[in-house]
Amino acid sequence: MADMRTPLARVRGLGSAREGTGHFWKQRLTAIANIPLILFFIGLLISLNGASYEETRATLSNPFVALPLILALLSVLYHMRLGMQIIVEDYIQAEGLKLLVLILNTFFAIVVGVVSIFALLKLAFGG
């Protein structure tokens, strides 16, 4: 009784993909990292409420502001990508569609990240 798989799973040879634990920990670690980063982001938004463009640009040009914002962007986007990957793998049954959506999920996170970091750096460096 060592094998807990169903008879159909035994016949198909399906088993663990051996990725679940790593995926679980990556998602939990990004969630923990997001807590202080998002709190920093919310505090920054509150402090910049009503600020002029010049004041906002001056604030974002400070490396102690720009770097945590970049870290927040990267962490949130990676966490989002991991979460969407789980949803897609659990709820989309057609393998071709699943692969397409997983690829689009990754490209979406990359594009949003690149555009956001570009905009932040352009503001920070006065472009």
ROBA-479344 format. One line per field, with one value per atom (N, C-alpha, C): atom name; x, y, z. Coordinates in steps of 0.1 Angstrom, whole numbers, plus 5000, padded with zeros to 4 digits. Example, Ala and Ser with C-alpha at 12.3 -4.5 7.8 and 13.67 -1.06 7.14 Angstrom:
// ROBA-479344
atome N|CA|C|N|CA|C
xx 5132|5123|5132|5128|5137|5129
yy 4943|4955|4967|4978|4989|5000
zz 5078|5078|5078|5071|5071|5079
END
This chain:
// ROBA-479344
atome N|CA|C|N|CA|C|N|CA|C|N|CA|C|N|CA|C|N|CA|C|N|CA|C|N|CA|C|N|CA|C|N|CA|C|N|CA|C|N|CA|C|N|CA|C|N|CA|C|N|CA|C|N|CA|C|N|CA|C|N|CA|C|N|CA|C|N|CA|C|N|CA|C|N|CA|C|N|CA|C|N|CA|C|N|CA|C|N|CA|C|N|CA|C|N|CA|C|N|CA|C|N|CA|C|N|CA|C|N|CA|C|N|CA|C|N|CA|C|N|CA|C|N|CA|C|N|CA|C|N|CA|C|N|CA|C|N|CA|C|N|CA|C|N|CA|C|N|CA|C|N|CA|C|N|CA|C|N|CA|C|N|CA|C|N|CA|C|N|CA|C|N|CA|C|N|CA|C|N|CA|C|N|CA|C|N|CA|C|N|CA|C|N|CA|C|N|CA|C|N|CA|C|N|CA|C|N|CA|C|N|CA|C|N|CA|C|N|CA|C|N|CA|C|N|CA|C|N|CA|C|N|CA|C|N|CA|C|N|CA|C|N|CA|C|N|CA|C|N|CA|C|N|CA|C|N|CA|C|N|CA|C|N|CA|C|N|CA|C|N|CA|C|N|CA|C|N|CA|C|N|CA|C|N|CA|C|N|CA|C|N|CA|C|N|CA|C|N|CA|C|N|CA|C|N|CA|C|N|CA|C|N|CA|C|N|CA|C|N|CA|C|N|CA|C|N|CA|C|N|CA|C|N|CA|C|N|CA|C|N|CA|C|N|CA|C|N|CA|C|N|CA|C|N|CA|C|N|CA|C|N|CA|C|N|CA|C|N|CA|C|N|CA|C|N|CA|C|N|CA|C|N|CA|C|N|CA|C|N|CA|C|N|CA|C|N|CA|C|N|CA|C|N|CA|C|N|CA|C|N|CA|C|N|CA|C|N|CA|C|N|CA|C|N|CA|C|N|CA|C|N|CA|C|N|CA|C|N|CA|C|N|CA|C
xx 5008|5000|5009|5021|5030|5026|5020|5016|5002|5001|4988|4981|4986|4980|4968|4959|4948|4953|4945|4949|4951|4942|4944|4957|4961|4973|4985|4984|4995|4997|4986|4986|4992|4988|4994|5008|5012|5026|5027|5015|5015|5018|5026|5030|5033|5040|5044|5054|5052|5061|5073|5074|5085|5088|5078|5080|5072|5063|5053|5059|5068|5074|5082|5090|5098|5088|5078|5068|5061|5058|5051|5060|5073|5082|5084|5086|5088|5076|5064|5052|5051|5055|5054|5065|5077|5088|5085|5079|5075|5064|5055|5044|5050|5059|5065|5073|5080|5088|5079|5067|5058|5052|5052|5046|5053|5066|5072|5073|5075|5076|5063|5052|5039|5036|5039|5038|5046|5058|5066|5060|5054|5048|5036|5027|5015|5019|5030|5035|5040|5047|5052|5040|5030|5018|5011|5010|5004|5012|5025|5034|5034|5032|5033|5019|5009|4995|4995|4991|4991|5004|5015|5028|5028|5037|5038|5047|5047|5055|5070|5075|5089|5092|5083|5085|5085|5076|5075|5088|5093|5105|5117|5118|5129|5128|5117|5115|5120|5115|5118|5133|5140|5154|5163|5157|5165|5166|5179|5180|5174|5172|5165|5150|5145|5131|5130|5138|5137|5140|5150|5154|5143|5137|5126|5114|5112|5101|5103|5116|5119|5118|5123|5122|5107|5099|5085|5078|5082|5077|5081|5093|5098|5092|5091|5085|5070|5063|5049|5046|5053|5051|5054|5065|5069|5059|5054|5044|5031|5027|5015|5017|5028|5031|5030|5035|5034|5020|5012|4998|4990|4992|4984|4988|5001|5005|4997|4996|4988|4974|4968|4954|4952|4961|4960|4962|4972|4975|4963|4957|4946|4933|4930|4917|4916|4927|4926|4930|4922|4924|4931|4928|4934|4949|4957|4972|4977|4972|4976|4973|4960|4956|4963|4966|4973|4987|4994|5007|5007|4997|4996|4994|4985|4982|4994|5001|5013|5024|5025|5035|5031|5018|5012|5014|5012|5013|5027|5037|5051|5054|5050|5053|5046|5034|5027|5035|5040|5047|5060|5067|5079|5077|5066|5063|5059|5051|5047|5059|5067|5079|5089|5091|5101|5095|5083|5077|5076|5073|5072|5086|5095|5109|5115|5112|5116|5110|5097|5090|5096|5098|5104|5118|5126|5140|5140|5131|5130|5126|5117|5113|5125|5131|5142|5154|5157|5169|5165|5153|5149|5147|5142|5141|5129
yy 4988|5000|5013|5011|5023|5033|5028|5037|5042|5055|5061|5066|5063|5068|5059|5065|5057|5047|5037|5027|5034|5044|5051|5058|5065|5072|5063|5051|5041|5036|5034|5030|5041|5053|5064|5068|5063|5067|5081|5087|5101|5101|5110|5112|5126|5128|5141|5147|5160|5167|5172|5170|5173|5188|5196|5211|5218|5211|5217|5224|5217|5223|5236|5236|5248|5259|5256|5266|5272|5263|5267|5277|5274|5282|5295|5295|5308|5317|5311|5320|5325|5317|5322|5332|5330|5340|5353|5353|5366|5373|5365|5371|5378|5372|5378|5390|5390|5401|5412|5409|5419|5428|5422|5430|5443|5443|5456|5465|5458|5466|5473|5466|5472|5483|5481|5491|5504|5502|5513|5520|5512|5518|5526|5521|5528|5541|5540|5552|5562|5558|5567|5574|5566|5572|5582|5579|5589|5601|5600|5611|5620|5614|5622|5627|5624|5629|5644|5649|5663|5670|5662|5667|5671|5680|5684|5674|5676|5667|5668|5680|5682|5675|5676|5670|5655|5650|5635|5630|5638|5634|5634|5644|5646|5634|5630|5619|5606|5604|5591|5591|5602|5602|5598|5597|5592|5577|5572|5557|5549|5556|5549|5548|5555|5554|5545|5548|5541|5526|5522|5508|5500|5504|5496|5495|5506|5505|5495|5494|5484|5470|5468|5456|5452|5462|5459|5454|5461|5457|5443|5440|5427|5416|5418|5408|5406|5417|5416|5409|5413|5406|5391|5388|5374|5366|5372|5366|5364|5374|5373|5362|5361|5351|5337|5335|5322|5318|5328|5325|5322|5330|5327|5314|5310|5297|5286|5287|5276|5276|5288|5288|5282|5285|5280|5265|5260|5246|5238|5244|5237|5237|5248|5249|5248|5249|5247|5233|5225|5211|5209|5217|5214|5218|5209|5211|5222|5223|5233|5247|5249|5261|5265|5255|5257|5262|5256|5260|5275|5278|5291|5302|5299|5308|5310|5299|5300|5308|5307|5315|5330|5333|5346|5352|5344|5348|5353|5345|5349|5362|5363|5374|5387|5385|5397|5402|5393|5398|5405|5399|5406|5419|5420|5433|5444|5440|5450|5454|5445|5448|5457|5454|5462|5476|5477|5490|5498|5492|5499|5504|5495|5499|5510|5509|5519|5533|5533|5545|5551|5542|5547|5552|5546|5550|5563|5564|5577|5588|5586|5597|5600|5589|5591|5599|5596|5602|5615|5619|5631|5631|5620|5619|5625
zz 5000|5000|5000|4995|4995|4984|4973|4962|4964|4965|4968|4955|4944|4931|4928|4920|4915|4904|4902|4891|4878|4874|4861|4861|4872|4872|4871|4877|4876|4862|4855|4841|4832|4834|4826|4830|4841|4846|4851|4855|4859|4874|4878|4892|4895|4905|4909|4898|4895|4886|4893|4906|4915|4915|4912|4912|4922|4928|4937|4949|4956|4968|4965|4954|4951|4947|4939|4935|4948|4957|4969|4977|4978|4986|4979|4966|4959|4961|4960|4962|4976|4986|5000|5002|4997|4999|4992|4980|4974|4981|4987|4995|5007|5014|5026|5021|5010|5005|5001|4996|4992|5003|5015|5026|5029|5032|5034|5021|5010|4997|4994|4996|4993|5003|5016|5026|5023|5018|5013|5002|4992|4981|4985|4994|4998|5006|5014|5021|5012|5001|4991|4984|4980|4974|4982|4995|5005|5006|5007|5008|4996|4984|4972|4967|4976|4972|4971|4960|4958|4954|4953|4949|4934|4931|4917|4910|4897|4889|4893|4895|4899|4912|4922|4935|4934|4925|4923|4917|4906|4900|4909|4917|4927|4937|4941|4951|4944|4932|4925|4920|4920|4916|4927|4939|4951|4950|4950|4949|4960|4972|4983|4981|4971|4967|4954|4945|4932|4933|4941|4942|4949|4960|4966|4957|4949|4939|4928|4923|4914|4920|4932|4939|4941|4944|4946|4933|4922|4909|4905|4907|4903|4912|4925|4934|4932|4930|4928|4914|4904|4891|4891|4898|4899|4907|4918|4926|4918|4910|4902|4891|4885|4875|4881|4893|4900|4903|4908|4911|4899|4889|4876|4870|4872|4866|4873|4886|4894|4889|4888|4883|4870|4860|4847|4847|4854|4855|4861|4871|4877|4869|4862|4856|4841|4834|4819|4816|4810|4807|4794|4784|4771|4771|4768|4769|4760|4748|4739|4744|4748|4754|4767|4775|4787|4784|4775|4771|4766|4758|4752|4763|4772|4783|4793|4795|4804|4797|4784|4777|4777|4775|4775|4789|4800|4813|4816|4811|4813|4805|4793|4785|4791|4796|4802|4814|4822|4834|4829|4819|4814|4808|4800|4793|4804|4813|4823|4831|4835|4843|4835|4823|4815|4813|4809|4807|4820|4831|4844|4849|4848|4852|4843|4830|4820|4824|4827|4831|4844|4853|4866|4864|4857|4855|4846|4837|4829|4838|4847|4857|4866|4871|4881|4875|4862|4856|4848|4848|4842|4827|4822|4807|4802
END
